[in-house]
């Protein structure tokens, strides 16, 4: 036995040294493959997220464009639209989109409306095309930036195409952005064509009344995309990702929106993810790119097979340390990404609110200028309306969300001319919550009503008082507020300022334009009765709540 051990001792030592080395080699090889798989999964998810984030950025731009149209009641001039687009820089910062445009929804027989708009914007006589059997048309009347591709799309009736029409109908129903399936864009005028798609955001210029012959919406703010250009632009943001991918729409999988997977890496790694976005489902199939494929740990495996037990243990410790570093690096990257997203959200919110305030101040200035006879009158009217806006801002700032109570708005305005104890006796009604836009518009209405009452009505020298009552009534789509403003003016003759003056016209413009409401005035034996009504946000107000 002793002789046998002595004869084979070199072999036994070799085996004792080699077997632990084999175990460590297998562990390192397996760990490296897991790390590669984890890094690939992260890169694949990041590629998908970049594409989705780019689409969401474009939706934000479309919403901003719709806000611009709403501010001008749909009658936007092309130079205003160009200034807006230059501020968002779709060519560089949001590359991948062919442009931002507006398609007017009109009855099929009224094509002259669209041709006139195109002529006014571009000086071109473009007929509405193609022929259609639909009752409505949505010809493209505005599309920027102006280039050869986009000029080819002017006048094109997108509602005539069933794929585009399906997305527009969904957008009308949801009131939000909806995306089409794969299509060939009208801008594809060269031999190098790409599969495209479009995103539609409906624009309503006031409430829709079915059965009146009016179109369901005034039109659509929309964006056409070439699938390849968009996805390449999205993937170019940030460090390069060593992946190739194929993107298809679930409802039309035979027509890929993007596919550069002709030469994936010769390995089994594959990541598939389905994303529901803007009314469509996209499937992303991702593989490592060929240049990222390399032998994993082969040289180190040969080396580790020849080293001693101590060196093998040190190697295992090093692998564990590297794995821990990779986990920590991913955690730091995830935290940094969340922080960046949060900062971006705060920045966009700040931009949105600043633009809204600027638009309101510009509107107040224009309205005050129209009714002013000199600079002094303009200054007085402008200051008073800014004070009303400032009072509402104080109320909004005191709430957790950008909301205001209707009673608080009225109290703030009445306290400028009456004692606080008198104000409460004039008001009677349930709690009503207004969002930020409604609060500012209603504050201007209340300011003009109080001003008229002090000049000519129930709060004037010859007036006999004021009472304000309101109720919340249910509606088919949203609750409505019904407010009765009664001024006791027995013995006073109606003045121009109580119904036909500039302040009264501003009341009607604010009520109808900003609040989508209506107003009536009646002169009774006791005085003046003004009835206001406008829809409320159903998420903030419910009858009986």
BAMARMAR-159291 format. One record per residue (C-alpha): residue number from 1; residue in one letter; x, y, z. Coordinates in steps of 0.5 Angstrom, whole numbers, padded with zeros to 4 digits. Layout:
seq NUM	type A	u X	v Y	w Z
...
//
This chain:
seq 1	type X	u 0000	v 0000	w 0000
seq 2	type X	u 0006	v 0005	w 0002
seq 3	type X	u 0009	v 0003	w -0005
seq 4	type X	u 0003	v 0004	w -0009
seq 5	type X	u 0002	v 0011	w -0005
seq 6	type X	u 0009	v 0013	w -0007
seq 7	type X	u 0008	v 0011	w -0014
seq 8	type X	u 0002	v 0015	w -0015
seq 9	type X	u 0003	v 0021	w -0010
seq 10	type X	u 0005	v 0025	w -0016
seq 11	type X	u -0001	v 0024	w -0020
seq 12	type X	u -0006	v 0024	w -0013
seq 13	type X	u -0003	v 0031	w -0012
seq 14	type X	u -0004	v 0033	w -0019
seq 15	type X	u -0011	v 0031	w -0018
seq 16	type X	u -0012	v 0034	w -0011
seq 17	type X	u -0009	v 0041	w -0014
seq 18	type X	u -0013	v 0040	w -0021
seq 19	type X	u -0020	v 0038	w -0018
seq 20	type X	u -0021	v 0044	w -0014
seq 21	type X	u -0019	v 0048	w -0020
seq 22	type X	u -0024	v 0045	w -0024
seq 23	type X	u -0029	v 0047	w -0019
seq 24	type X	u -0027	v 0054	w -0019
seq 25	type X	u -0027	v 0054	w -0027
seq 26	type X	u -0034	v 0052	w -0027
seq 27	type X	u -0036	v 0057	w -0022
seq 28	type X	u -0033	v 0063	w -0026
seq 29	type X	u -0035	v 0060	w -0032
seq 30	type X	u -0042	v 0060	w -0030
seq 31	type X	u -0042	v 0066	w -0026
seq 32	type X	u -0039	v 0070	w -0032
seq 33	type X	u -0045	v 0067	w -0037
seq 34	type X	u -0050	v 0070	w -0032
seq 35	type X	u -0047	v 0076	w -0031
seq 36	type X	u -0047	v 0077	w -0039
seq 37	type X	u -0054	v 0075	w -0039
seq 38	type X	u -0056	v 0080	w -0034
seq 39	type X	u -0052	v 0085	w -0037
seq 40	type X	u -0056	v 0083	w -0044
seq 41	type X	u -0063	v 0084	w -0040
seq 42	type X	u -0061	v 0090	w -0037
seq 43	type X	u -0059	v 0093	w -0044
seq 44	type X	u -0065	v 0090	w -0048
seq 45	type X	u -0070	v 0093	w -0042
seq 46	type X	u -0066	v 0100	w -0043
seq 47	type X	u -0067	v 0099	w -0051
seq 48	type X	u -0075	v 0098	w -0050
seq 49	type X	u -0075	v 0104	w -0045
seq 50	type X	u -0071	v 0109	w -0049
seq 51	type X	u -0076	v 0108	w -0055
seq 52	type X	u -0082	v 0108	w -0050
seq 53	type X	u -0080	v 0114	w -0047
seq 54	type X	u -0078	v 0118	w -0054
seq 55	type X	u -0086	v 0116	w -0056
seq 56	type X	u -0088	v 0119	w -0049
seq 57	type X	u -0084	v 0126	w -0050
seq 58	type X	u -0087	v 0127	w -0057
seq 59	type X	u -0094	v 0126	w -0054
seq 60	type X	u -0092	v 0131	w -0049
seq 61	type X	u -0090	v 0136	w -0055
seq 62	type X	u -0097	v 0134	w -0058
seq 63	type X	u -0101	v 0136	w -0052
seq 64	type X	u -0097	v 0143	w -0052
seq 65	type X	u -0099	v 0144	w -0059
seq 66	type X	u -0106	v 0142	w -0057
seq 67	type X	u -0106	v 0147	w -0051
seq 68	type X	u -0103	v 0153	w -0056
seq 69	type X	u -0109	v 0151	w -0061
seq 70	type X	u -0114	v 0152	w -0055
seq 71	type X	u -0111	v 0158	w -0053
seq 72	type X	u -0113	v 0161	w -0060
seq 73	type X	u -0119	v 0157	w -0061
seq 74	type X	u -0116	v 0153	w -0067
seq 75	type X	u -0115	v 0159	w -0071
seq 76	type X	u -0107	v 0159	w -0070
seq 77	type X	u -0103	v 0163	w -0075
seq 78	type X	u -0097	v 0159	w -0078
seq 79	type X	u -0092	v 0164	w -0075
seq 80	type X	u -0094	v 0162	w -0068
seq 81	type X	u -0094	v 0155	w -0070
seq 82	type X	u -0087	v 0155	w -0072
seq 83	type X	u -0085	v 0159	w -0066
seq 84	type X	u -0088	v 0154	w -0062
seq 85	type X	u -0084	v 0148	w -0066
seq 86	type X	u -0077	v 0152	w -0065
seq 87	type X	u -0078	v 0152	w -0058
seq 88	type X	u -0079	v 0145	w -0057
seq 89	type X	u -0073	v 0143	w -0063
seq 90	type X	u -0076	v 0137	w -0066
seq 91	type X	u -0071	v 0137	w -0071
seq 92	type X	u -0065	v 0136	w -0066
seq 93	type X	u -0067	v 0134	w -0059
seq 94	type X	u -0074	v 0130	w -0061
seq 95	type X	u -0071	v 0127	w -0068
seq 96	type X	u -0074	v 0121	w -0071
seq 97	type X	u -0081	v 0125	w -0072
seq 98	type X	u -0083	v 0127	w -0079
seq 99	type X	u -0086	v 0133	w -0076
seq 100	type X	u -0092	v 0136	w -0072
seq 101	type X	u -0098	v 0138	w -0076
seq 102	type X	u -0106	v 0139	w -0075
seq 103	type X	u -0111	v 0136	w -0079
seq 104	type X	u -0118	v 0140	w -0080
seq 105	type X	u -0124	v 0135	w -0079
seq 106	type X	u -0130	v 0138	w -0084
seq 107	type X	u -0136	v 0135	w -0087
seq 108	type X	u -0134	v 0131	w -0094
seq 109	type X	u -0137	v 0137	w -0098
seq 110	type X	u -0134	v 0143	w -0095
seq 111	type X	u -0127	v 0142	w -0098
seq 112	type X	u -0126	v 0149	w -0099
seq 113	type X	u -0125	v 0150	w -0092
seq 114	type X	u -0119	v 0146	w -0092
seq 115	type X	u -0116	v 0148	w -0099
seq 116	type X	u -0117	v 0155	w -0096
seq 117	type X	u -0113	v 0154	w -0090
seq 118	type X	u -0107	v 0151	w -0094
seq 119	type X	u -0107	v 0157	w -0099
seq 120	type X	u -0107	v 0161	w -0093
seq 121	type X	u -0101	v 0158	w -0089
seq 122	type X	u -0097	v 0156	w -0095
seq 123	type X	u -0099	v 0160	w -0101
seq 124	type X	u -0101	v 0153	w -0105
seq 125	type X	u -0107	v 0151	w -0108
seq 126	type X	u -0108	v 0143	w -0106
seq 127	type X	u -0114	v 0139	w -0107
seq 128	type X	u -0117	v 0135	w -0102
seq 129	type X	u -0115	v 0128	w -0104
seq 130	type X	u -0116	v 0122	w -0104
seq 131	type X	u -0124	v 0121	w -0106
seq 132	type X	u -0128	v 0118	w -0100
seq 133	type X	u -0134	v 0115	w -0098
seq 134	type X	u -0134	v 0117	w -0091
seq 135	type X	u -0138	v 0123	w -0088
seq 136	type X	u -0132	v 0127	w -0085
seq 137	type X	u -0125	v 0129	w -0088
seq 138	type X	u -0119	v 0130	w -0084
seq 139	type X	u -0114	v 0134	w -0089
seq 140	type X	u -0108	v 0136	w -0087
seq 141	type X	u -0108	v 0144	w -0087
seq 142	type X	u -0101	v 0145	w -0083
seq 143	type X	u -0095	v 0141	w -0082
seq 144	type X	u -0088	v 0143	w -0080
seq 145	type X	u -0082	v 0144	w -0081
seq 146	type X	u -0084	v 0145	w -0089
seq 147	type X	u -0080	v 0141	w -0093
seq 148	type X	u -0081	v 0137	w -0100
seq 149	type X	u -0083	v 0131	w -0096
seq 150	type X	u -0088	v 0135	w -0092
seq 151	type X	u -0091	v 0139	w -0097
seq 152	type X	u -0093	v 0132	w -0101
seq 153	type X	u -0097	v 0131	w -0095
seq 154	type X	u -0101	v 0137	w -0095
seq 155	type X	u -0109	v 0136	w -0097
seq 156	type X	u -0108	v 0129	w -0096
seq 157	type X	u -0115	v 0126	w -0092
seq 158	type X	u -0113	v 0121	w -0087
seq 159	type X	u -0120	v 0119	w -0085
seq 160	type X	u -0120	v 0116	w -0092
seq 161	type X	u -0115	v 0111	w -0090
seq 162	type X	u -0118	v 0105	w -0085
seq 163	type X	u -0112	v 0104	w -0081
seq 164	type X	u -0111	v 0112	w -0080
seq 165	type X	u -0119	v 0113	w -0079
seq 166	type X	u -0119	v 0107	w -0073
seq 167	type X	u -0114	v 0111	w -0069
seq 168	type X	u -0117	v 0117	w -0070
seq 169	type X	u -0124	v 0114	w -0068
seq 170	type X	u -0121	v 0112	w -0062
seq 171	type X	u -0118	v 0118	w -0060
seq 172	type X	u -0125	v 0122	w -0061
seq 173	type X	u -0128	v 0117	w -0056
seq 174	type X	u -0122	v 0117	w -0051
seq 175	type X	u -0120	v 0124	w -0052
seq 176	type X	u -0113	v 0122	w -0051
seq 177	type X	u -0107	v 0121	w -0056
seq 178	type X	u -0108	v 0114	w -0060
seq 179	type X	u -0103	v 0111	w -0065
seq 180	type X	u -0104	v 0108	w -0072
seq 181	type X	u -0102	v 0101	w -0074
seq 182	type X	u -0096	v 0100	w -0079
seq 183	type X	u -0098	v 0105	w -0085
seq 184	type X	u -0094	v 0108	w -0091
seq 185	type X	u -0093	v 0115	w -0090
seq 186	type X	u -0095	v 0120	w -0095
seq 187	type X	u -0088	v 0123	w -0094
seq 188	type X	u -0085	v 0117	w -0097
seq 189	type X	u -0084	v 0120	w -0104
seq 190	type X	u -0077	v 0117	w -0105
seq 191	type X	u -0075	v 0110	w -0106
seq 192	type X	u -0072	v 0109	w -0099
seq 193	type X	u -0078	v 0108	w -0096
seq 194	type X	u -0080	v 0106	w -0088
seq 195	type X	u -0086	v 0103	w -0085
seq 196	type X	u -0089	v 0109	w -0081
seq 197	type X	u -0094	v 0110	w -0076
seq 198	type X	u -0098	v 0116	w -0074
seq 199	type X	u -0100	v 0119	w -0067
seq 200	type X	u -0107	v 0123	w -0066
seq 201	type X	u -0109	v 0128	w -0061
seq 202	type X	u -0116	v 0130	w -0062
seq 203	type X	u -0117	v 0138	w -0061
seq 204	type X	u -0124	v 0140	w -0059
seq 205	type X	u -0126	v 0147	w -0060
seq 206	type X	u -0132	v 0147	w -0055
seq 207	type X	u -0137	v 0142	w -0053
seq 208	type X	u -0139	v 0137	w -0058
seq 209	type X	u -0147	v 0137	w -0059
seq 210	type X	u -0149	v 0130	w -0063
seq 211	type X	u -0154	v 0131	w -0068
seq 212	type X	u -0153	v 0138	w -0070
seq 213	type X	u -0149	v 0137	w -0076
seq 214	type X	u -0142	v 0139	w -0073
seq 215	type X	u -0136	v 0135	w -0073
seq 216	type X	u -0134	v 0130	w -0067
seq 217	type X	u -0128	v 0134	w -0066
seq 218	type X	u -0125	v 0141	w -0069
seq 219	type X	u -0119	v 0137	w -0072
seq 220	type X	u -0113	v 0133	w -0069
seq 221	type X	u -0106	v 0135	w -0067
seq 222	type X	u -0102	v 0129	w -0070
seq 223	type X	u -0095	v 0127	w -0071
seq 224	type X	u -0092	v 0122	w -0077
seq 225	type X	u -0086	v 0118	w -0076
seq 226	type X	u -0082	v 0113	w -0080
seq 227	type X	u -0081	v 0107	w -0075
seq 228	type X	u -0073	v 0106	w -0077
seq 229	type X	u -0072	v 0114	w -0076
seq 230	type X	u -0075	v 0114	w -0069
seq 231	type X	u -0073	v 0108	w -0066
seq 232	type X	u -0065	v 0109	w -0068
seq 233	type X	u -0066	v 0116	w -0066
seq 234	type X	u -0069	v 0113	w -0059
seq 235	type X	u -0063	v 0108	w -0058
seq 236	type X	u -0058	v 0114	w -0060
seq 237	type X	u -0060	v 0117	w -0053
seq 238	type X	u -0054	v 0116	w -0048
seq 239	type X	u -0049	v 0110	w -0048
seq 240	type X	u -0049	v 0105	w -0054
seq 241	type X	u -0053	v 0099	w -0053
seq 242	type X	u -0050	v 0092	w -0056
seq 243	type X	u -0056	v 0090	w -0058
seq 244	type X	u -0060	v 0089	w -0064
seq 245	type X	u -0068	v 0089	w -0064
seq 246	type X	u -0074	v 0087	w -0068
seq 247	type X	u -0080	v 0091	w -0067
seq 248	type X	u -0087	v 0089	w -0069
seq 249	type X	u -0095	v 0091	w -0068
seq 250	type X	u -0098	v 0085	w -0065
seq 251	type X	u -0104	v 0087	w -0070
seq 252	type X	u -0100	v 0087	w -0076
seq 253	type X	u -0094	v 0083	w -0074
seq 254	type X	u -0092	v 0081	w -0082
seq 255	type X	u -0090	v 0089	w -0083
seq 256	type X	u -0084	v 0090	w -0078
seq 257	type X	u -0084	v 0097	w -0075
seq 258	type X	u -0076	v 0096	w -0075
seq 259	type X	u -0071	v 0091	w -0076
seq 260	type X	u -0064	v 0091	w -0075
seq 261	type X	u -0063	v 0083	w -0073
seq 262	type X	u -0061	v 0080	w -0079
seq 263	type X	u -0054	v 0078	w -0076
seq 264	type X	u -0055	v 0077	w -0069
seq 265	type X	u -0050	v 0074	w -0064
seq 266	type X	u -0049	v 0067	w -0065
seq 267	type X	u -0052	v 0065	w -0058
seq 268	type X	u -0058	v 0063	w -0055
seq 269	type X	u -0059	v 0070	w -0051
seq 270	type X	u -0066	v 0073	w -0053
seq 271	type X	u -0071	v 0078	w -0050
seq 272	type X	u -0078	v 0079	w -0052
seq 273	type X	u -0083	v 0084	w -0049
seq 274	type X	u -0090	v 0087	w -0050
seq 275	type X	u -0091	v 0094	w -0049
seq 276	type X	u -0098	v 0097	w -0049
seq 277	type X	u -0098	v 0104	w -0051
seq 278	type X	u -0103	v 0109	w -0054
seq 279	type X	u -0108	v 0104	w -0056
seq 280	type X	u -0103	v 0099	w -0059
seq 281	type X	u -0099	v 0093	w -0057
seq 282	type X	u -0092	v 0093	w -0059
seq 283	type X	u -0087	v 0087	w -0059
seq 284	type X	u -0080	v 0088	w -0058
seq 285	type X	u -0075	v 0082	w -0060
seq 286	type X	u -0068	v 0084	w -0057
seq 287	type X	u -0061	v 0080	w -0059
seq 288	type X	u -0054	v 0081	w -0057
seq 289	type X	u -0051	v 0084	w -0063
seq 290	type X	u -0045	v 0080	w -0067
seq 291	type X	u -0040	v 0084	w -0064
seq 292	type X	u -0041	v 0083	w -0057
seq 293	type X	u -0041	v 0076	w -0057
seq 294	type X	u -0034	v 0073	w -0055
seq 295	type X	u -0031	v 0067	w -0051
seq 296	type X	u -0033	v 0067	w -0044
seq 297	type X	u -0028	v 0065	w -0039
seq 298	type X	u -0024	v 0060	w -0044
seq 299	type X	u -0017	v 0063	w -0042
seq 300	type X	u -0018	v 0064	w -0035
seq 301	type X	u -0021	v 0057	w -0035
seq 302	type X	u -0015	v 0053	w -0037
seq 303	type X	u -0011	v 0058	w -0033
seq 304	type X	u -0015	v 0056	w -0026
seq 305	type X	u -0014	v 0049	w -0028
seq 306	type X	u -0007	v 0049	w -0027
seq 307	type X	u -0006	v 0053	w -0021
seq 308	type X	u -0006	v 0051	w -0013
seq 309	type X	u -0012	v 0051	w -0008
seq 310	type X	u -0010	v 0057	w -0005
seq 311	type X	u -0010	v 0061	w -0012
seq 312	type X	u -0017	v 0058	w -0014
seq 313	type X	u -0020	v 0060	w -0007
seq 314	type X	u -0017	v 0067	w -0009
seq 315	type X	u -0020	v 0067	w -0016
seq 316	type X	u -0027	v 0065	w -0013
seq 317	type X	u -0027	v 0071	w -0008
seq 318	type X	u -0025	v 0076	w -0014
seq 319	type X	u -0031	v 0073	w -0018
seq 320	type X	u -0036	v 0074	w -0012
seq 321	type X	u -0033	v 0081	w -0011
seq 322	type X	u -0034	v 0083	w -0018
seq 323	type X	u -0041	v 0080	w -0018
seq 324	type X	u -0042	v 0085	w -0012
seq 325	type X	u -0039	v 0091	w -0015
seq 326	type X	u -0044	v 0089	w -0021
seq 327	type X	u -0050	v 0089	w -0017
seq 328	type X	u -0048	v 0096	w -0013
seq 329	type X	u -0047	v 0099	w -0020
seq 330	type X	u -0054	v 0097	w -0023
seq 331	type X	u -0057	v 0100	w -0016
seq 332	type X	u -0053	v 0106	w -0017
seq 333	type X	u -0055	v 0107	w -0024
seq 334	type X	u -0062	v 0105	w -0023
seq 335	type X	u -0062	v 0111	w -0017
seq 336	type X	u -0059	v 0116	w -0022
seq 337	type X	u -0064	v 0114	w -0027
seq 338	type X	u -0070	v 0115	w -0022
seq 339	type X	u -0067	v 0122	w -0020
seq 340	type X	u -0066	v 0124	w -0027
seq 341	type X	u -0074	v 0122	w -0029
seq 342	type X	u -0076	v 0126	w -0022
seq 343	type X	u -0072	v 0132	w -0024
seq 344	type X	u -0075	v 0132	w -0031
seq 345	type X	u -0082	v 0131	w -0029
seq 346	type X	u -0081	v 0137	w -0024
seq 347	type X	u -0078	v 0141	w -0030
seq 348	type X	u -0084	v 0140	w -0035
seq 349	type X	u -0089	v 0141	w -0029
seq 350	type X	u -0086	v 0148	w -0028
seq 351	type X	u -0085	v 0150	w -0036
seq 352	type X	u -0093	v 0148	w -0036
seq 353	type X	u -0095	v 0152	w -0031
seq 354	type X	u -0091	v 0158	w -0033
seq 355	type X	u -0093	v 0158	w -0040
seq 356	type X	u -0100	v 0157	w -0038
seq 357	type X	u -0099	v 0164	w -0033
seq 358	type X	u -0096	v 0167	w -0039
seq 359	type X	u -0102	v 0166	w -0044
seq 360	type X	u -0107	v 0168	w -0038
seq 361	type X	u -0103	v 0175	w -0037
seq 362	type X	u -0103	v 0176	w -0045
seq 363	type X	u -0110	v 0174	w -0045
seq 364	type X	u -0112	v 0179	w -0040
seq 365	type X	u -0108	v 0185	w -0043
seq 366	type X	u -0111	v 0184	w -0050
seq 367	type X	u -0118	v 0184	w -0047
seq 368	type X	u -0116	v 0190	w -0043
seq 369	type X	u -0113	v 0194	w -0048
seq 370	type X	u -0119	v 0193	w -0053
seq 371	type X	u -0124	v 0196	w -0048
seq 372	type X	u -0119	v 0202	w -0045
seq 373	type X	u -0120	v 0209	w -0048
seq 374	type X	u -0113	v 0211	w -0046
seq 375	type X	u -0107	v 0208	w -0042
seq 376	type X	u -0110	v 0210	w -0035
seq 377	type X	u -0116	v 0206	w -0036
seq 378	type X	u -0112	v 0200	w -0039
seq 379	type X	u -0107	v 0201	w -0033
seq 380	type X	u -0113	v 0201	w -0028
seq 381	type X	u -0117	v 0195	w -0032
seq 382	type X	u -0110	v 0191	w -0032
seq 383	type X	u -0108	v 0192	w -0025
seq 384	type X	u -0115	v 0190	w -0023
seq 385	type X	u -0115	v 0183	w -0027
seq 386	type X	u -0108	v 0181	w -0025
seq 387	type X	u -0111	v 0182	w -0017
seq 388	type X	u -0116	v 0178	w -0019
seq 389	type X	u -0111	v 0173	w -0022
seq 390	type X	u -0107	v 0174	w -0016
seq 391	type X	u -0112	v 0172	w -0011
seq 392	type X	u -0114	v 0166	w -0014
seq 393	type X	u -0106	v 0164	w -0014
seq 394	type X	u -0106	v 0165	w -0007
seq 395	type X	u -0112	v 0160	w -0006
seq 396	type X	u -0109	v 0155	w -0011
seq 397	type X	u -0102	v 0156	w -0007
seq 398	type X	u -0105	v 0154	w 0000
seq 399	type X	u -0108	v 0147	w -0003
seq 400	type X	u -0104	v 0140	w -0004
seq 401	type X	u -0106	v 0140	w -0011
seq 402	type X	u -0108	v 0146	w -0016
seq 403	type X	u -0115	v 0146	w -0014
seq 404	type X	u -0119	v 0152	w -0011
seq 405	type X	u -0126	v 0152	w -0008
seq 406	type X	u -0131	v 0157	w -0011
seq 407	type X	u -0134	v 0160	w -0005
seq 408	type X	u -0126	v 0162	w -0003
seq 409	type X	u -0126	v 0165	w -0010
seq 410	type X	u -0132	v 0169	w -0009
seq 411	type X	u -0130	v 0171	w -0002
seq 412	type X	u -0123	v 0174	w -0004
seq 413	type X	u -0126	v 0178	w -0010
seq 414	type X	u -0132	v 0181	w -0005
seq 415	type X	u -0127	v 0182	w 0001
seq 416	type X	u -0124	v 0188	w -0004
seq 417	type X	u -0131	v 0192	w -0003
seq 418	type X	u -0134	v 0189	w 0003
seq 419	type X	u -0133	v 0187	w 0010
seq 420	type X	u -0132	v 0180	w 0011
seq 421	type X	u -0138	v 0179	w 0016
seq 422	type X	u -0142	v 0182	w 0010
seq 423	type X	u -0139	v 0177	w 0005
seq 424	type X	u -0141	v 0171	w 0008
seq 425	type X	u -0149	v 0173	w 0008
seq 426	type X	u -0149	v 0174	w 0001
seq 427	type X	u -0147	v 0167	w -0001
seq 428	type X	u -0150	v 0160	w -0001
seq 429	type X	u -0148	v 0154	w -0004
seq 430	type X	u -0145	v 0147	w -0003
seq 431	type X	u -0137	v 0146	w -0004
seq 432	type X	u -0135	v 0146	w -0011
seq 433	type X	u -0128	v 0145	w -0013
seq 434	type X	u -0125	v 0148	w -0019
seq 435	type X	u -0118	v 0146	w -0023
seq 436	type X	u -0113	v 0151	w -0024
seq 437	type X	u -0115	v 0153	w -0031
seq 438	type X	u -0123	v 0154	w -0028
seq 439	type X	u -0121	v 0158	w -0022
seq 440	type X	u -0117	v 0163	w -0026
seq 441	type X	u -0123	v 0164	w -0031
seq 442	type X	u -0128	v 0164	w -0026
seq 443	type X	u -0124	v 0169	w -0022
seq 444	type X	u -0124	v 0174	w -0028
seq 445	type X	u -0132	v 0173	w -0029
seq 446	type X	u -0133	v 0174	w -0021
seq 447	type X	u -0128	v 0180	w -0022
seq 448	type X	u -0132	v 0183	w -0027
seq 449	type X	u -0139	v 0182	w -0024
seq 450	type X	u -0137	v 0185	w -0018
seq 451	type X	u -0134	v 0191	w -0021
seq 452	type X	u -0141	v 0192	w -0025
seq 453	type X	u -0145	v 0191	w -0019
seq 454	type X	u -0141	v 0197	w -0016
seq 455	type X	u -0142	v 0201	w -0022
seq 456	type X	u -0149	v 0200	w -0024
seq 457	type X	u -0152	v 0195	w -0020
seq 458	type X	u -0154	v 0192	w -0013
seq 459	type X	u -0147	v 0194	w -0010
seq 460	type X	u -0148	v 0201	w -0013
seq 461	type X	u -0150	v 0208	w -0009
seq 462	type X	u -0157	v 0207	w -0011
seq 463	type X	u -0157	v 0199	w -0011
seq 464	type X	u -0161	v 0195	w -0005
seq 465	type X	u -0156	v 0189	w -0004
seq 466	type X	u -0153	v 0182	w -0008
seq 467	type X	u -0154	v 0175	w -0007
seq 468	type X	u -0151	v 0169	w -0010
seq 469	type X	u -0153	v 0162	w -0010
seq 470	type X	u -0151	v 0156	w -0013
seq 471	type X	u -0152	v 0148	w -0014
seq 472	type X	u -0149	v 0142	w -0017
seq 473	type X	u -0153	v 0139	w -0022
seq 474	type X	u -0152	v 0132	w -0025
seq 475	type X	u -0150	v 0131	w -0033
seq 476	type X	u -0149	v 0126	w -0038
seq 477	type X	u -0142	v 0127	w -0038
seq 478	type X	u -0140	v 0131	w -0032
seq 479	type X	u -0144	v 0135	w -0027
seq 480	type X	u -0145	v 0142	w -0028
seq 481	type X	u -0146	v 0148	w -0023
seq 482	type X	u -0152	v 0153	w -0024
seq 483	type X	u -0150	v 0160	w -0021
seq 484	type X	u -0156	v 0165	w -0020
seq 485	type X	u -0153	v 0172	w -0019
seq 486	type X	u -0158	v 0177	w -0016
seq 487	type X	u -0158	v 0184	w -0016
seq 488	type X	u -0163	v 0188	w -0012
seq 489	type X	u -0164	v 0195	w -0016
seq 490	type X	u -0171	v 0197	w -0016
seq 491	type X	u -0172	v 0204	w -0018
seq 492	type X	u -0165	v 0204	w -0022
seq 493	type X	u -0165	v 0204	w -0030
seq 494	type X	u -0161	v 0199	w -0033
seq 495	type X	u -0154	v 0202	w -0036
seq 496	type X	u -0149	v 0200	w -0041
seq 497	type X	u -0145	v 0197	w -0036
seq 498	type X	u -0150	v 0192	w -0034
seq 499	type X	u -0151	v 0188	w -0040
seq 500	type X	u -0148	v 0191	w -0046
seq 501	type X	u -0141	v 0194	w -0044
seq 502	type X	u -0134	v 0191	w -0045
seq 503	type X	u -0134	v 0188	w -0038
seq 504	type X	u -0140	v 0184	w -0039
seq 505	type X	u -0137	v 0182	w -0046
seq 506	type X	u -0131	v 0180	w -0043
seq 507	type X	u -0135	v 0176	w -0038
seq 508	type X	u -0139	v 0172	w -0044
seq 509	type X	u -0132	v 0171	w -0047
seq 510	type X	u -0129	v 0168	w -0041
seq 511	type X	u -0135	v 0164	w -0039
seq 512	type X	u -0136	v 0161	w -0046
seq 513	type X	u -0128	v 0161	w -0048
seq 514	type X	u -0125	v 0158	w -0042
seq 515	type X	u -0131	v 0155	w -0038
seq 516	type X	u -0135	v 0152	w -0044
seq 517	type X	u -0141	v 0155	w -0040
seq 518	type X	u -0147	v 0160	w -0042
seq 519	type X	u -0150	v 0166	w -0039
seq 520	type X	u -0157	v 0169	w -0039
seq 521	type X	u -0159	v 0176	w -0036
seq 522	type X	u -0166	v 0178	w -0034
seq 523	type X	u -0169	v 0184	w -0031
seq 524	type X	u -0174	v 0183	w -0026
seq 525	type X	u -0178	v 0188	w -0022
seq 526	type X	u -0173	v 0187	w -0017
seq 527	type X	u -0167	v 0188	w -0021
seq 528	type X	u -0162	v 0184	w -0025
seq 529	type X	u -0161	v 0176	w -0025
seq 530	type X	u -0155	v 0173	w -0028
seq 531	type X	u -0155	v 0166	w -0029
seq 532	type X	u -0149	v 0162	w -0030
seq 533	type X	u -0147	v 0155	w -0032
seq 534	type X	u -0141	v 0151	w -0034
seq 535	type X	u -0139	v 0144	w -0033
seq 536	type X	u -0134	v 0141	w -0027
seq 537	type X	u -0129	v 0136	w -0027
seq 538	type X	u -0132	v 0130	w -0025
seq 539	type X	u -0126	v 0127	w -0021
seq 540	type X	u -0127	v 0133	w -0017
seq 541	type X	u -0134	v 0134	w -0016
seq 542	type X	u -0140	v 0129	w -0015
seq 543	type X	u -0147	v 0131	w -0014
seq 544	type X	u -0149	v 0130	w -0007
seq 545	type X	u -0142	v 0129	w -0005
//
